Amino acid sequence: FRVLHVPMAEFRTPARSLHVCLIGEPGTGQSSLLRSYRGHSLEDVRKQESFVTVAEVDGEPFRVRFTDIGGQAMFDPLRKPIIATAHVVLLCLSLANPNVESTEEKWATLIREVNATAPVIVVGLRSDARSVAISDEGEEGMALADRINAVGYLECSAATGFRVSEVIDKALVTGKEHFLAAQQMRRSHFAASRAKDQHLRDLGTRREQRGTVDCEDVPEEPPLLGLLVPVDPPDAFDCGDEAITLDDDVAAVSDDQIQSGLSVLGLTPQAGRHAYLRCTLNGLGLTSLDGLRSFGQLQYINCSGNQLRSLEPLCALPYLLELNASQNLLRRTQSFSGQRQLLNCDLSYNFISTLGDWSNHRYLRKLCLRGNFIQSVSPGLRSCKFLQELDLAENHLMGLENLASCQELTTLRLESNQLSSVHGLDQLRNLQALDLSSNLLVSLEGLEAENHPRLRALAVASNYLSHIQHVEALVPFRGLQDLWLAPNPVCSLPEFRAQILRRLRQLRNLDAAAISCEEKVKADVVYGDDLEEREATWRAVLPREPFEDRRMITDQKLMDEEIQLFGQLGGPMNLDVDEHLEPIPAGVEFTADG
């Protein structure tokens, strides 16, 4: 297994994402484990470690988020949502100062309360300083794993590097297996639901024939396995949690760091004086930005990849236009509010649980909140009349609302949420690019061409679209040029690509593969769309000979083949189509410009 650390400037979007959550008592060593894995110094005194990287697991790229929530109490309200969204949980235990009872009572109980389906791995840390109370065979850890139904027990040492990579690799493989198993469970659920619907229709026919239906004939609803369960929203946020003490502020930004990060000399609004307009402070492990208060002329700031709890010092920068504060420890969006001119804001991969109020930033053009723990779209964007790009991917959204005011929106990314419907987007008439990949969609009902006349790019990969009729709903979108469908059950239908090209003649790319003119002509020929012309020519030349229909593909033939292959009309909802279909490849850009 190879782990690639990619600079954010070159960060691509893999087709799939994994979330690895580390829990345990403070001082156990979770953050040291992650620092050792990344090759960072263990002398770092930060109490928390959370980062995003790209990892290849079995040759497939995943975006992986590692989250350590065992340290600071300020993250207590977010622990349940974080565990609920994890694909694997590492329950950490210090072998130097073991407290098995406390670990089991507090953290195992928390996992049960969340009712999370993610597998748990018990990890014994600091094996180089093993207490005499812990046996060399790790019997205590294995016993704990058995009691809480964990999938296994591993030991490692961040100080010596002993088995650190083995623990992380095992976590990634286990997380991937859970990711794929959850997808298969959801397919099975939808297949069972569809079978139940057919059974109820049959019962309706029987009721018409005999007048009654026995209750015992109605099948029981199968459990909805593999889905993230709704988690109660965190308690009201206490702004006092953002306050940082001198003991916690171990890496305040220094004047030297600021001077090194300054660039882009330009004119300021103050009497046209020249000053540096950009400051780059990413990846420095900073815990506060108080030193920026005296640089009021700054317009562009990159403080991503740090340990920031608050952006309050940025209130002193009235001309700020662009902010990148991704991969920090922010819990709310409005920890700064003075920049009325802000145009672009990136707060991705923080610990934000609510969308917040953006009324102070009414000129906002681009907002990225990817990879947080937002469960609903609050009315906080109502004043953002000029918002053009919104990224809410990799959150916990179960519905879409309060977006009607964002009528200038051109690009909307909603992949990797829990959306089962696309209702709520009907007011976005300027929408050009929409990404709904990796959700729970079983149809595209609610997506109307009259509401989105400018839609050019649509991604609905990794959903549960099973019938060709679901694709026919896109026929009225005359401007649609780029479509991502695979993997979906509908992609297993016979002559799938020809069926799509015949219906959506306006496409130029299907599943990131360019469509040639020859392909479109071939699809028309095999379907025999010129059948009437052929018959007219035949009768004009050979009026005495009977005309014979020699079409290679007809709708009836396709339906017969579907029934023969799958025993039903539509794709195999309960089969693992991922084994046969390629997802959107990493590196494919998804924008309104195509």
Secondary structure, 3 states (H helix, E strand, C coil): CEEECCCHHHCCCCCEEEEEEEECCCCCCHHHHHHHHHCCCCCCCCCCCEEEEEEEECCEEEEEEEEECCCCHHHHHHHHHHHHCCCEEEEEEECCCCCHHHHHHHHHHHHHHHCCCCCEEEEEECHHHCCCCCCCCCHHHHHHHHHCCCCEEEECCCCCCCCHHHHHHHHHHHHHHHHHHHHHHHHHHHHHHHHHHHHHHHHHHHHHHHCCCCHHHCCCCCCCCCCCCCCCCCCCCCHHHHCCCCCCCCCECCHHHHHHHEEEEEECCCCCCEEEEEEECCCCCCCECHHHHHCCCCCEEECCCCCCCCCHHHHHCCCCCEEECCCCCCCCCCCCCCCCCCCEEECCCCCCCCCCCCCCCCCCCEEECCCCCCCCCCHHHCCCCCCCEEECCCCCCCCCCCCCCCCCCCEEECCCCCCCCCCCCCCCCCCCEEECCCCCCCCCCCCCCCCCCCCCEEECCCCCCCCHHHHHCCCCCCCCCEEECCCCHHHHCCCHHHHHHHHCCCCCEECCEECCHHHHHHHHHHHCCCHHHHHHHHHHHCCCCCCCCCCCCCHHHHHHHHHHHHCCCCCCCCCCHHHCCCCCCCCCCCCCCC
